[in-house]
Amino acid sequence: MKPTLEELTQYVDGEVSPARRSQLDLLREQDSELNRTVTALETSRLPIRRAYNLGQYPPLPEALKTQARGWIQLASGSSHAKPLSFWTRMGFSACLAAAVLVGYLVAQPPIPRSTTVNLAVQEAGSGSIVDWAEVIASYQSLYVRETVEHLERTDNAKKTVETTSTILQQTRVKIPDLSHHGFHFVRAQRLGYKQKPLFQLVYLADDGVPLALCFMPDVADPRTLTQFDFDKLNTGYWREAGHRFVIVGDIDNHLMSMLYQSSREQML
Amino acid sequence: MTLNPPNSVATGLEQELEPLWRFTLYLTRDNHDAEDLFQRACLRALEQRDKYQPTGQLRSWLFRLTQNVWYNELRSRTIRDRRAFVSGDLAGQEAENVEGSQPDSSLLFNQVFNAVEALPEAQRLVVILVCVEGFSYREAAEVLDIPTGTVMSRLARARYTLGNQFLGTETQQPGEKSGNTRSQVTQP
């Protein structure tokens, strides 16, 4: 029986029976092509592991390692008690990406339903609105369409509704309907920014990347819409009625203006 | 102390960061894509940590999850054709800088590295998992979600190709056949 390449590999590695080895030894003498194949397999005993361990690939960047350790630390902390279900419900990847990716956002524990939080008094130490908008935009650039679709598939719809309801109770800010602009609401979640609550509303276009509308308390003077580009994403931010807001998405300036108007009209 | 799945993943992941990083580089062969994939794989692992079965190897689970992220999410973007990381110049430079290496051995290692990298994608990953990372055939099969026989077949073909290259002869690819099952790992 003519041996397969797999069997010849076993043969050169000394893993065939003595009887079969004798047969193959004989075949090798009689068949030059077979002998050539065996010789090639014998030659394939190359220092592959050493070749790969000699620095051909760069080491893990320290920044990535630190970032991952931060995520692990959060995950370890959240799995000890109640927060595990919270993370699951809220979409762990989105929370962690937002919380640690750029080193500014800090995940917050869930808000107890019975607690009333006065968001309007938490201005001190929450950073400039420009920095804040850049942080949101940098996070959002990682938040691709597939991520949202994955969350959609894995989320429990009922729990998502409960989460949204909780956020509405805590913030007195309404979730705007942006469907007439082509974006349907997917989910809401509570994140954190410099120890302050940060709320993210995620929308998904039928044929585009996700859109994020984020807000947090800010009692500073009102400010009209300002836009900038971040990693190909249009970012618009403003401040009014005791809150700062930011919209991030792969949209043009005209659509940004319309979303800004719709959000203002419906949220406050 | 026995850790529950979520805690064992969170704890074990920290020990697996370096292997996970290497695997993202193996898959993407691009620094930027690897960074992106590494972040997503870490997040996905932590997000799905309650699904991990502690009876299995955490590394195999992480690698398989990472490969799924790569194929399902990132490859849908226009990153497939970017292969900026692996260049002959970079590989050569790195090899020459290895402290204590003789010029001849550096050249050999560089040639071996480039030969493996030039293998067809499916064969390349099998070679890396088995020969570099030390996975058994069964573990490699789990990571790649293919039968163990296919791992053996791909490895045999890869070895034939590599052997022919280092013999200085022209490679001829026999037809792929399913091998019989072996339980031992063989280091070419």
Boltz contact constraints between the chains, C-beta under 6 A:
constraints:
  - contact:
      token1: [A, 4]
      token2: [B, 177]
      max_distance: 6.0
  - contact:
      token1: [A, 5]
      token2: [B, 156]
      max_distance: 6.0
  - contact:
      token1: [A, 5]
      token2: [B, 174]
      max_distance: 6.0
  - contact:
      token1: [A, 6]
      token2: [B, 152]
      max_distance: 6.0
  - contact:
      token1: [A, 6]
      token2: [B, 153]
      max_distance: 6.0
  - contact:
      token1: [A, 6]
      token2: [B, 156]
      max_distance: 6.0
  - contact:
      token1: [A, 6]
      token2: [B, 179]
      max_distance: 6.0
  - contact:
      token1: [A, 9]
      token2: [B, 156]
      max_distance: 6.0
  - contact:
      token1: [A, 13]
      token2: [B, 186]
      max_distance: 6.0
  - contact:
      token1: [A, 40]
      token2: [B, 160]
      max_distance: 6.0
  - contact:
      token1: [A, 40]
      token2: [B, 163]
      max_distance: 6.0
  - contact:
      token1: [A, 40]
      token2: [B, 164]
      max_distance: 6.0
  - contact:
      token1: [A, 40]
      token2: [B, 167]
      max_distance: 6.0
  - contact:
      token1: [A, 41]
      token2: [B, 159]
      max_distance: 6.0
  - contact:
      token1: [A, 41]
      token2: [B, 163]
      max_distance: 6.0
  - contact:
      token1: [A, 43]
      token2: [B, 163]
      max_distance: 6.0
  - contact:
      token1: [A, 43]
      token2: [B, 166]
      max_distance: 6.0
  - contact:
      token1: [A, 43]
      token2: [B, 167]
      max_distance: 6.0
  - contact:
      token1: [A, 44]
      token2: [B, 159]
      max_distance: 6.0
  - contact:
      token1: [A, 44]
      token2: [B, 162]
      max_distance: 6.0
  - contact:
      token1: [A, 44]
      token2: [B, 163]
      max_distance: 6.0
  - contact:
      token1: [A, 44]
      token2: [B, 188]
      max_distance: 6.0
  - contact:
      token1: [A, 45]
      token2: [B, 188]
      max_distance: 6.0
  - contact:
      token1: [A, 46]
      token2: [B, 112]
      max_distance: 6.0
  - contact:
      token1: [A, 48]
      token2: [B, 112]
      max_distance: 6.0
  - contact:
      token1: [A, 48]
      token2: [B, 131]
      max_distance: 6.0
  - contact:
      token1: [A, 49]
      token2: [B, 132]
      max_distance: 6.0
  - contact:
      token1: [A, 51]
      token2: [B, 109]
      max_distance: 6.0
  - contact:
      token1: [A, 51]
      token2: [B, 112]
      max_distance: 6.0
  - contact:
      token1: [A, 51]
      token2: [B, 113]
      max_distance: 6.0
  - contact:
      token1: [A, 52]
      token2: [B, 132]
      max_distance: 6.0
  - contact:
      token1: [A, 54]
      token2: [B, 98]
      max_distance: 6.0
  - contact:
      token1: [A, 54]
      token2: [B, 109]
      max_distance: 6.0
  - contact:
      token1: [A, 55]
      token2: [B, 94]
      max_distance: 6.0
  - contact:
      token1: [A, 56]
      token2: [B, 91]
      max_distance: 6.0
  - contact:
      token1: [A, 56]
      token2: [B, 94]
      max_distance: 6.0
  - contact:
      token1: [A, 56]
      token2: [B, 113]
      max_distance: 6.0
  - contact:
      token1: [A, 57]
      token2: [B, 25]
      max_distance: 6.0
  - contact:
      token1: [A, 60]
      token2: [B, 18]
      max_distance: 6.0
  - contact:
      token1: [A, 60]
      token2: [B, 21]
      max_distance: 6.0
  - contact:
      token1: [A, 64]
      token2: [B, 38]
      max_distance: 6.0
  - contact:
      token1: [A, 65]
      token2: [B, 17]
      max_distance: 6.0
  - contact:
      token1: [A, 68]
      token2: [B, 17]
      max_distance: 6.0
  - contact:
      token1: [A, 68]
      token2: [B, 42]
      max_distance: 6.0
  - contact:
      token1: [A, 71]
      token2: [B, 42]
      max_distance: 6.0
  - contact:
      token1: [A, 71]
      token2: [B, 46]
      max_distance: 6.0
  - contact:
      token1: [A, 72]
      token2: [B, 10]
      max_distance: 6.0
  - contact:
      token1: [A, 72]
      token2: [B, 13]
      max_distance: 6.0
  - contact:
      token1: [A, 72]
      token2: [B, 14]
      max_distance: 6.0
  - contact:
      token1: [A, 75]
      token2: [B, 10]
      max_distance: 6.0
  - contact:
      token1: [A, 75]
      token2: [B, 46]
      max_distance: 6.0
  - contact:
      token1: [A, 76]
      token2: [B, 10]
      max_distance: 6.0
  - contact:
      token1: [A, 79]
      token2: [B, 6]
      max_distance: 6.0
  - contact:
      token1: [A, 79]
      token2: [B, 7]
      max_distance: 6.0
  - contact:
      token1: [A, 92]
      token2: [B, 46]
      max_distance: 6.0
  - contact:
      token1: [A, 92]
      token2: [B, 47]
      max_distance: 6.0
  - contact:
      token1: [A, 93]
      token2: [B, 43]
      max_distance: 6.0
  - contact:
      token1: [A, 93]
      token2: [B, 47]
      max_distance: 6.0
  - contact:
      token1: [A, 96]
      token2: [B, 43]
      max_distance: 6.0
  - contact:
      token1: [A, 146]
      token2: [B, 73]
      max_distance: 6.0
